[in-house]
Amino acid sequence: MAAWAGALLGAALGAQVGLAVAPMVPLSGWMRVGAGVAGAAAGALGGSVAAPLVWRLFVRLMARVLAWLSHVPSRDLGIGVAGLLLGLLVATAVGYLLSGVPVIGGYLRVVALVVFGYLGLQFALQRREEVASLLDRGRRSRGPAKVLDTSAIIDGRIADVVRAGFLEGPFLVPRSVLRELQAIADSSDPLRRARGRRGLDVLHRLQEESQAVQVVEDDGDGAVDERVVRLARSARASVVTTDFNLNRVAQLQGVRVLNLNDLASAMRPVVLPGEEVTVQLLREGKEPGQGVGYLEDGTMIVVEGGKALVGSTVEAVVTSVLQTSAGRMVFARPKQEAARRGGAVSPR
């Protein structure tokens, strides 16, 4: 197959050479045609002989190139190609300016392509980490936007969620939310002042770590919560909050809400009736005889008959689990009492 292809290409090239040389020699019309035919025959013969050798050399060269590319990381390969294309783009612009140079303008364009293409490739590979960081940041910034409200910022957990990679930007902070945070940070109440400063620190940390915080103007009438929902609707973004009322209002207006309390509740370990837990009872419950404590994840546990054990750590058996809008509540009995009752489950 290579020989036939070489013969055809050689014949075409030989015919062109023969016809080009014929006018230089005092030959008649038919002899010029004969020169073209002779050139085609010679080219076909040479091409059929040389083509298989050239093809084998080409296959070996491509095999070496592929073997080298197989050891190059995909990220470096993509960055190198991007740098090469950028260099060729610059070379095209420079070559256009050099094309007007007499005599050597065409050669200068070729030199510019080689030089700038090589420089673009080498520069991209030498700065591969910076380029990869920019590409990753651009990929993150193309994700769905999230509007942060004051409660989510002051809560502080959003910074940990973003650092863990479970939430990506861009994060939109309305100007009204920023003003509210500043007002809280300037409050005369020490507790409010501390909460406001923590919120500003959280925003600063998000900006440093993800570079995805954008302060957005939200001029208009209405309370801060109304502006947050209005901005989310116009930007087709989600609202990140811990405010129960804002959660409901946003959902009624068709805005998606990411409630950090829901995330925390979903991540709490599930306890089932019959399991044994160890809990420290901190206070009395609302009902007579109850003792109240908290598991390590913050889940409140109500121990029936635990009033006399308040202030001590007890082993209890879970009797039921109640999920409410405020969170999960676990009911249990002291282990000795549950064993005495035969593990009976509370009728709650």
C-alpha positions in Angstrom: 0.0 0.0 0.0 2.8 2.4 0.9 4.6 1.6 -2.4 1.5 2.4 -4.5 0.9 5.7 -2.6 4.6 6.5 -3.1 4.4 5.7 -6.8 1.4 8.0 -7.3 3.0 10.9 -5.4 6.3 10.3 -7.1 4.7 10.3 -10.5 2.9 13.6 -9.8 6.1 15.2 -8.6 8.2 13.8 -11.4 5.7 15.0 -14.0 5.8 18.5 -12.5 9.6 18.5 -12.5 9.8 17.3 -16.1 7.4 19.9 -17.4 9.3 22.6 -15.5 12.7 21.6 -16.9 11.4 21.1 -20.5 11.3 24.8 -21.4 14.9 25.2 -20.4 16.0 22.7 -23.1 15.4 23.3 -26.8 12.8 20.6 -27.3 9.8 20.4 -29.7 6.2 20.2 -28.4 5.9 16.4 -28.4 9.3 16.0 -26.8 8.3 18.3 -24.0 5.3 16.0 -23.4 7.7 13.1 -23.4 9.8 14.8 -20.8 6.8 15.1 -18.6 6.0 11.4 -19.1 9.6 10.4 -18.5 9.6 12.5 -15.3 6.4 10.9 -14.1 7.8 7.4 -14.8 11.0 8.2 -13.0 9.1 9.7 -10.1 6.8 6.7 -9.8 9.8 4.3 -9.7 11.6 6.4 -7.1 8.5 6.9 -5.0 7.6 3.2 -5.0 11.1 2.3 -3.7 11.4 5.2 -1.2 7.8 5.2 0.2 8.1 1.9 2.2 11.3 3.1 3.8 9.9 6.5 4.6 6.7 5.0 6.0 8.7 2.6 8.3 10.7 5.6 9.6 7.5 7.6 10.2 5.9 4.7 12.1 9.0 4.3 14.3 9.1 8.0 15.0 5.4 8.2 15.9 5.8 5.1 18.2 8.6 7.0 20.1 6.5 10.1 20.3 3.5 8.1 21.7 5.7 6.3 24.2 7.0 9.6 25.4 3.5 11.1 25.6 2.3 8.1 27.7 4.7 9.1 30.5 3.6 12.8 30.4 0.7 13.6 32.9 -2.5 14.6 31.2 -2.5 17.9 33.1 1.0 18.8 31.9 0.0 17.8 28.4 -3.1 20.0 28.4 -1.2 22.9 29.9 1.6 22.5 27.3 -0.9 22.4 24.4 -2.5 25.6 25.8 0.8 27.3 26.0 1.8 26.2 22.5 -1.5 27.6 21.1 -1.1 30.9 22.9 2.5 31.2 21.5 1.3 30.4 18.0 -1.4 33.0 18.3 1.2 35.7 19.3 3.4 34.5 16.5 0.6 34.9 14.0 0.1 38.5 15.0 3.9 39.2 15.0 4.3 37.4 11.6 1.6 39.6 10.1 3.7 42.6 10.9 6.9 41.0 9.6 5.3 39.9 6.4 5.9 43.4 5.0 9.7 43.1 5.2 11.1 42.8 1.7 12.7 39.5 0.6 12.9 37.8 4.0 9.4 38.6 5.3 8.1 35.1 4.6 11.1 33.5 6.3 10.7 35.8 9.4 7.1 34.6 9.7 8.3 31.0 9.9 10.9 31.9 12.5 8.3 33.7 14.6 6.0 30.7 14.6 8.9 28.4 15.8 10.2 30.8 18.4 6.9 32.0 20.0 5.4 28.5 19.8 8.4 27.1 21.7 8.4 30.0 24.2 4.7 29.5 24.9 5.2 25.7 25.4 8.1 26.2 27.8 6.6 29.0 29.7 3.3 27.0 30.3 5.3 23.9 31.5 7.6 25.9 33.8 4.6 27.6 35.4 2.3 24.6 35.3 1.3 24.9 39.0 0.2 28.5 38.6 -1.6 27.7 35.3 -3.4 24.7 36.9 -4.5 26.9 39.8 -6.0 29.5 37.5 -7.8 26.8 35.5 -9.2 25.2 38.6 -10.3 28.5 40.0 -12.0 29.4 36.7 -13.7 26.0 36.8 -15.0 26.6 40.3 -16.2 30.1 39.5 -18.5 28.7 36.7 -20.6 26.8 39.3 -24.0 27.9 40.4 -23.8 31.0 42.6 -24.8 31.1 46.3 -26.1 34.1 48.1 -24.9 34.3 51.7 -27.1 35.8 54.3 -26.0 37.3 57.6 -26.9 34.2 59.8 -24.8 31.8 57.6 -21.8 34.1 57.7 -22.0 34.7 61.5 -22.6 30.9 62.1 -19.1 30.3 60.7 -19.5 26.7 59.7 -19.7 27.6 56.0 -15.9 28.2 56.0 -15.3 24.6 57.1 -17.8 23.2 54.6 -16.2 25.1 51.8 -12.7 24.0 52.9 -13.8 20.4 52.9 -15.0 20.8 49.3 -18.7 20.2 49.9 -19.7 23.7 48.8 -18.2 25.7 45.9 -18.5 29.3 44.8 -19.0 31.9 43.6 -20.5 33.3 46.8 -22.5 36.5 46.5 -22.6 38.8 49.5 -25.2 41.6 49.2 -24.0 45.0 50.2 -26.9 45.2 52.7 -25.6 42.0 54.4 -22.1 43.5 54.6 -23.5 46.7 56.2 -25.5 44.6 58.7 -22.4 42.7 59.6 -20.4 45.9 60.1 -23.2 47.3 62.3 -23.2 44.2 64.4 -19.4 44.3 64.7 -19.7 47.9 65.9 -22.4 47.2 68.5 -21.9 48.2 72.1 -23.1 44.8 73.2 -19.9 42.6 73.6 -21.7 39.4 72.5 -23.1 41.0 69.3 -19.8 42.7 68.6 -18.0 39.4 68.9 -20.5 37.7 66.5 -20.2 40.5 64.0 -16.4 40.4 64.0 -16.5 36.6 63.6 -18.7 37.0 60.6 -16.2 39.5 59.0 -13.4 37.1 59.8 -15.3 34.2 58.1 -15.8 36.3 54.9 -12.1 37.2 54.9 -11.1 33.6 55.3 -13.5 32.5 52.5 -12.0 35.1 50.2 -8.4 34.1 51.0 -9.0 30.3 50.6 -11.4 30.2 47.6 -11.1 33.6 46.0 -14.8 33.3 45.2 -16.5 36.0 47.4 -18.2 38.8 45.4 -19.8 41.8 47.1 -22.9 42.7 45.1 -24.8 45.9 45.1 -28.5 45.4 46.1 -29.9 48.9 46.2 -33.6 49.0 46.8 -36.3 49.0 49.5 -37.0 46.3 51.9 -35.4 44.4 54.8 -32.1 42.6 54.4 -33.9 39.2 54.0 -36.1 40.5 51.2 -33.0 41.8 49.4 -31.3 38.5 49.8 -34.2 36.6 48.2 -34.6 39.3 45.5 -30.9 38.9 44.6 -31.1 35.1 44.5 -34.1 35.2 42.2 -32.5 37.7 39.8 -29.1 35.8 39.8 -30.8 32.4 39.7 -28.7 31.5 42.7 -29.3 29.5 45.9 -29.5 31.1 49.4 -27.2 29.8 52.1 -28.7 30.5 55.6 -29.4 29.2 59.0 -32.5 31.4 59.5 -35.6 29.3 59.7 -37.9 32.1 58.6 -35.8 33.1 55.7 -35.7 29.5 54.7 -39.5 29.3 54.5 -39.9 32.7 52.7 -37.3 31.9 50.1 -38.8 28.5 49.4 -42.3 30.0 49.0 -40.8 32.3 46.3 -39.2 29.4 44.4 -35.6 30.0 45.6 -33.5 27.0 46.4 -32.2 27.1 50.0 -29.1 25.5 51.4 -29.7 25.4 55.2 -26.5 24.6 57.2 -28.6 23.3 60.0 -30.2 20.7 57.7 -26.7 19.7 56.6 -25.6 19.4 60.2 -28.7 17.4 61.1 -28.1 15.0 58.1 -24.6 14.4 59.2 -25.5 13.4 62.8 -25.1 9.7 63.6 -28.4 7.9 63.6 -29.4 6.2 66.8 -32.1 3.5 66.8 -34.4 2.2 69.5 -32.6 -0.4 71.5 -29.1 1.1 71.2 -27.2 1.9 74.3 -25.7 5.4 74.7 -23.6 7.1 77.4 -24.8 10.6 78.3 -24.2 13.2 81.0 -27.5 14.6 82.4 -27.2 18.3 82.8 -30.7 19.4 83.9 -34.2 18.4 84.6 -36.7 17.9 81.8 -40.1 19.6 81.3 -42.0 16.5 82.3 -41.8 15.1 85.9 -38.9 12.7 86.4 -37.0 13.5 83.2 -33.3 14.3 82.9 -31.9 16.0 79.9 -28.4 15.7 78.3 -26.7 16.0 75.0 -24.9 13.6 72.8 -21.5 14.5 71.3 -23.0 15.9 68.1 -25.4 18.2 70.1 -28.5 16.0 69.8 -30.7 16.4 72.9 -31.5 13.2 74.7 -34.4 13.0 77.3 -34.0 10.2 79.8 -37.2 9.1 81.5 -36.7 8.6 85.2 -33.3 10.5 85.0 -34.2 13.4 87.3 -32.4 11.8 90.3 -29.3 11.2 88.1 -28.9 14.8 87.0 -25.2 15.8 87.2 -23.9 12.3 86.6 -23.0 10.2 83.5 -25.4 7.4 82.9 -25.8 4.5 80.4 -29.2 4.6 78.8 -31.2 2.6 76.2 -32.8 4.5 73.4 -36.6 4.0 73.3 -37.6 6.3 70.5 -36.4 9.1 68.2 -38.4 12.1 67.3 -37.5 14.3 64.3 -38.8 17.9 64.6 -38.2 21.1 62.7 -35.9 22.2 65.4 -33.8 19.0 65.1 -33.6 15.5 66.3 -34.7 14.5 69.9 -33.9 11.1 71.4 -35.8 9.5 74.3 -34.2 6.9 76.5 -34.4 5.1 79.8 -31.6 4.3 82.2 -30.1 0.9 81.3 -31.1 -0.7 84.6 -34.7 0.4 84.4 -34.9 -0.7 80.7 -33.5 -4.1 81.6 -36.1 -4.3 84.5 -38.9 -3.5 82.1 -37.7 -5.9 79.5 -36.6 -3.2 77.0 -40.1 -1.8 76.7 -40.3 1.0 74.2 -41.9 4.3 75.2 -45.3 4.9 73.6 -44.2 8.3 72.3 
